[in-house]
Amino acid sequence: AEHEIQKELMKNLRQDHNNMKVKVKQNAGV
């Protein structure tokens, strides 16, 4: 079960990281 939780956490972290990159790109483009 813990392994599944870790996978979910990693997935969420990756999504957050991608969202941050997108925001930085948008800010740089403005």
C-alpha positions in Angstrom: 0.0 0.0 0.0 2.8 2.4 0.9 4.3 1.8 -2.5 1.1 3.0 -4.2 1.0 6.1 -2.0 4.6 6.9 -3.0 3.6 6.5 -6.7 0.7 8.9 -6.2 3.0 11.4 -4.4 5.6 11.3 -7.2 2.8 11.7 -9.8 1.5 14.8 -8.0 5.0 16.2 -7.6 5.7 15.8 -11.3 2.4 17.5 -12.2 3.2 20.4 -9.8 6.7 20.7 -11.4 5.1 20.8 -14.9 2.6 23.4 -13.9 5.4 25.6 -12.5 7.3 25.3 -15.7 4.2 26.3 -17.7 3.6 29.3 -15.4 7.3 30.4 -15.8 7.0 30.1 -19.6 3.8 32.2 -19.6 5.3 34.8 -17.3 8.4 35.0 -19.5 6.3 35.3 -22.6 4.4 38.3 -21.3 
